[in-house]
Amino acid sequence: MAHLPIDFCRKTAAARRARGMTQSTLARSVGCAQSAISMFESGHPEKLSLEFVRRIAAQLDLVLDEQSDAAMPPDNGNDCGQLCYCPNPHCYSNIPYKVSGGLTLWPTPVCGEGDAVYCQVCGEVLERACPVCARPFTEGAFCPVCGKPRITPLLPPGVSSDNWIQEQRTEIQQWHNLMRKA
């Protein structure tokens, strides 16, 4: 299937504003994150699953023509065939941050082709699906289907998450600086 037209994303934003709703209010009413609404409205329809788009359309009284070729983005949310990510929690392609007080890693999406695709940073075999529910990978730190994290960070004994995040980000920045010079 082809991507949702960008004008549908814009119509969503206009309909939400016309009702005096904030992105946060709409997100709460359909059960998704405000950031997903923001990205969707700014022209990234692949940021929401068909189920959430249906909920939003119903909430805002918009017509979603699911019979047309423009009904929904592809399941993997990209044009490269298969989106993958590195499952190694210590790989510099995974950016650490805190959310709701817990340590999380945001994997960098990689366009994967063929059967065996390896991370260009650390050499690990790339993952193509959620490790919990096996749904195809889409961008983000958490699976939009089961809500579980893509990668579970493993901290060294006695190291706080704040310290580990800072150290890891410093190492990632140093690695990026080296790559730019190469």
Buried (B, 14 or more C-beta within 10 A) or exposed (E): EEBBBEEBBEBBBBBBEEEEBEBEBBBBBBEBBBEBBBBBBEBBBBBBBBEBBBBBBEBBEBEBEEEEEBBBBBBBBBEEEBBBBBBBBBBBBBBBBEEEEEBBBBBBBBEBEEEEBBBEBEEBEBBBBBBEEEBBBBBBBBBBBEEEBBBEBEEEEEEEBEEBBEEBBEEBEEEEEEEEEE
